[in-house]
Structure formats: structure tokens, C-alpha cells
Amino acid sequence: MKIEQAPLVKVIHVVSRIELKQLLTSIFKYSAAVGFRYRLIDDVWRPDFMKVNQLTERGVMLETDHGSRLLFIPNLSAIAQFELDDSWGQFEPYLHYNVFSGTAYIPVRTKTQIRLKILK
């Protein structure tokens, strides 16, 4: 009997910058104890989860769990990926979400990955 392996499909979780802003706004508005960890474009992941302290029109201020350190990201478009340490709405904990900077996308499935086709 021969067993064949099913093709691998890598699932990529993608959100728009607008969805990211709505997520951060709802976490801030309801003073949720949800931690937010991120990776900037061309940078590495932050080592710890932080709380949303304040929102501006384009950016966000985050603080450590103990409130001893504040970090300001002036432009949300600099965030490439993020994850949460607890579920919030449709977002699951400890999943890496990719931030899509365009306005629309169509996921295209292949045997090994999901590619994004940008609509213009």
C-alpha cells in the first residue's frame, strides 16, 4: 500500500492598514488587556507584548505591561506584521498577521503558498 502526502498549503493571515487601525482603536476604546507585538518593515519582532496607551490619526503609543516604558510608532504603515496575546474579535492569539498596505487583494492558492494579487 502506497501512501501519498497531501500538498502543503501555507496559510497567510492578511489584514489591511484600516483593519489594523480599527483593531487598535477597539482595544484602546474598551481598555482591553490584550497585548500587541509587532514587526516593522525591514526589522525584527519586538521581544515583548505591549498595551495600547494612546492613538493618533496615523500612529499608536504602546506601553510595557508595567507602564515603565512608552514606545511611539508615528505611522502604522511601518508595521509589517503583528500578533496578539489574547483573542479579540476575529483575531486569534499568537498568529502572525501580515499588514497589507494596498487597498484590495485576492488570495491566490498554489500548492505551497498563498500569493497576493494586487488589484489596480
C-alpha contacts under 8 A as a table, 3 or more apart, distances in Angstrom:
res1	aa1	res2	aa2	distance
7	P	111	K	5.75
7	P	112	T	6.97
8	L	111	K	6.12
8	L	112	T	5.27
8	L	113	Q	7.78
9	V	109	R	7.88
9	V	110	T	7.34
9	V	111	K	5.81
9	V	112	T	4.90
9	V	113	Q	5.43
9	V	114	I	7.46
10	K	112	T	6.14
10	K	113	Q	4.81
10	K	114	I	6.51
11	V	113	Q	7.06
11	V	114	I	6.63
12	I	97	Y	7.42
12	I	98	N	7.41
12	I	114	I	6.66
13	H	95	L	7.92
13	H	96	H	6.89
13	H	97	Y	4.92
13	H	98	N	6.03
14	V	97	Y	5.56
14	V	98	N	4.75
14	V	99	V	5.91
14	V	100	F	6.37
15	V	19	E	5.99
15	V	20	L	6.71
15	V	97	Y	6.69
15	V	98	N	6.21
15	V	99	V	5.12
15	V	100	F	5.83
16	S	19	E	5.14
16	S	20	L	6.29
16	S	99	V	5.49
16	S	100	F	4.75
16	S	101	S	6.14
16	S	102	G	7.24
16	S	103	T	7.36
17	R	20	L	4.92
17	R	21	K	6.16
17	R	76	L	7.10
17	R	77	S	6.74
17	R	99	V	6.14
17	R	100	F	6.40
17	R	101	S	5.98
18	I	21	K	5.10
18	I	22	Q	6.18
19	E	22	Q	4.98
19	E	23	L	6.06
20	L	23	L	5.05
20	L	24	L	6.24
20	L	99	V	7.47
21	K	24	L	5.17
21	K	25	T	6.00
21	K	76	L	7.69
22	Q	25	T	5.01
22	Q	26	S	6.13
23	L	26	S	5.29
23	L	27	I	6.24
24	L	27	I	5.12
24	L	28	F	6.08
24	L	52	V	7.04
24	L	55	L	7.90
25	T	28	F	5.11
25	T	29	K	5.86
25	T	55	L	7.21
26	S	29	K	4.97
26	S	30	Y	6.06
27	I	30	Y	5.56
27	I	31	S	5.92
27	I	32	A	5.18
27	I	33	A	7.94
27	I	34	V	7.09
27	I	52	V	7.07
28	F	31	S	5.01
28	F	32	A	6.62
28	F	52	V	5.80
28	F	53	N	6.96
28	F	54	Q	7.06
28	F	55	L	7.74
29	K	32	A	7.87
33	A	51	K	6.98
34	V	51	K	6.61
34	V	84	L	6.62
34	V	85	D	6.18
34	V	86	D	5.67
34	V	87	S	7.79
34	V	88	W	7.62
35	G	49	F	4.87
35	G	50	M	4.98
35	G	51	K	5.13
35	G	52	V	7.78
35	G	84	L	5.53
35	G	85	D	5.19
35	G	86	D	7.03
36	F	49	F	4.98
36	F	50	M	5.06
36	F	51	K	6.13
36	F	52	V	7.44
36	F	82	F	7.04
36	F	83	E	6.03
36	F	84	L	4.84
36	F	85	D	6.73
37	R	45	W	7.45
37	R	46	R	6.15
37	R	47	P	7.69
37	R	48	D	6.37
37	R	49	F	4.63
37	R	50	M	6.24
37	R	82	F	5.53
37	R	83	E	5.38
37	R	84	L	6.32
38	Y	45	W	5.81
38	Y	46	R	5.88
38	Y	79	I	6.78
38	Y	80	A	7.58
38	Y	81	Q	5.60
38	Y	82	F	4.04
38	Y	83	E	6.36
39	R	43	D	6.25
39	R	44	V	5.63
39	R	45	W	4.36
39	R	46	R	6.22
39	R	79	I	5.98
39	R	80	A	5.73
39	R	81	Q	5.17
39	R	82	F	6.19
40	L	43	D	5.23
40	L	44	V	6.95
40	L	45	W	7.42
40	L	78	A	5.50
40	L	79	I	4.39
40	L	80	A	5.11
40	L	81	Q	6.96
41	I	78	A	5.76
41	I	79	I	6.00
41	I	80	A	5.02
46	R	49	F	7.64
48	D	64	T	7.91
49	F	64	T	7.23
49	F	65	D	7.75
49	F	84	L	7.61
49	F	85	D	7.14
50	M	62	L	5.84
50	M	63	E	5.36
50	M	64	T	4.86
50	M	65	D	6.20
51	K	62	L	5.44
51	K	63	E	5.28
51	K	64	T	6.34
51	K	65	D	6.65
52	V	55	L	7.73
52	V	60	V	7.22
52	V	61	M	6.27
52	V	62	L	4.71
52	V	63	E	6.57
53	N	60	V	7.65
53	N	61	M	5.42
53	N	62	L	5.12
53	N	63	E	6.07
54	Q	60	V	5.89
54	Q	61	M	4.98
54	Q	62	L	7.03
55	L	58	R	7.81
55	L	59	G	6.06
55	L	60	V	4.51
55	L	61	M	6.19
56	T	59	G	5.05
56	T	60	V	5.95
58	R	74	P	6.42
58	R	75	N	5.15
58	R	76	L	6.07
59	G	72	F	7.37
59	G	73	I	5.42
59	G	74	P	4.31
59	G	75	N	4.58
59	G	76	L	5.33
60	V	72	F	5.93
60	V	73	I	5.39
60	V	74	P	6.52
60	V	75	N	7.64
60	V	76	L	7.29
61	M	70	L	6.76
61	M	71	L	5.62
61	M	72	F	4.31
61	M	73	I	6.25
62	L	70	L	5.69
62	L	71	L	5.17
62	L	72	F	6.29
63	E	66	H	7.81
63	E	67	G	5.48
63	E	68	S	7.30
63	E	69	R	5.60
63	E	70	L	4.45
63	E	71	L	6.18
64	T	67	G	5.06
64	T	68	S	6.31
64	T	69	R	5.62
64	T	70	L	6.79
65	D	68	S	7.81
66	H	69	R	7.86
67	G	70	L	7.15
73	I	76	L	6.76
73	I	78	A	7.96
75	N	78	A	5.87
76	L	79	I	5.60
77	S	80	A	7.59
77	S	101	S	6.79
79	I	82	F	7.45
79	I	99	V	6.85
80	A	98	N	6.02
80	A	99	V	5.31
80	A	100	F	7.79
81	Q	96	H	6.43
81	Q	97	Y	5.41
81	Q	98	N	4.49
81	Q	99	V	5.59
82	F	96	H	5.74
82	F	97	Y	5.37
82	F	98	N	6.81
82	F	99	V	7.74
83	E	93	P	6.79
83	E	94	Y	5.64
83	E	95	L	5.67
83	E	96	H	5.08
83	E	97	Y	6.13
84	L	87	S	7.01
84	L	91	F	7.76
84	L	92	E	7.22
84	L	93	P	5.03
84	L	94	Y	5.78
84	L	95	L	7.34
85	D	93	P	4.95
85	D	94	Y	5.82
86	D	92	E	6.82
86	D	93	P	4.61
86	D	94	Y	7.58
87	S	90	Q	7.52
87	S	91	F	5.61
87	S	92	E	4.57
87	S	93	P	4.93
88	W	91	F	5.23
88	W	92	E	6.72
88	W	93	P	7.97
92	E	95	L	6.23
102	G	105	Y	7.57
102	G	118	I	7.47
103	T	119	L	7.92
104	A	118	I	6.49
104	A	119	L	5.87
105	Y	116	L	6.20
105	Y	117	K	5.79
105	Y	118	I	5.06
105	Y	119	L	6.02
106	I	116	L	5.91
106	I	117	K	5.44
106	I	118	I	6.90
106	I	119	L	7.70
107	P	114	I	6.18
107	P	115	R	5.96
107	P	116	L	5.00
107	P	117	K	6.55
108	V	114	I	5.53
108	V	115	R	5.27
108	V	116	L	6.11
108	V	117	K	6.89
109	R	113	Q	6.34
109	R	114	I	4.65
109	R	115	R	6.59
110	T	113	Q	5.44
110	T	114	I	6.02
110	T	115	R	7.67
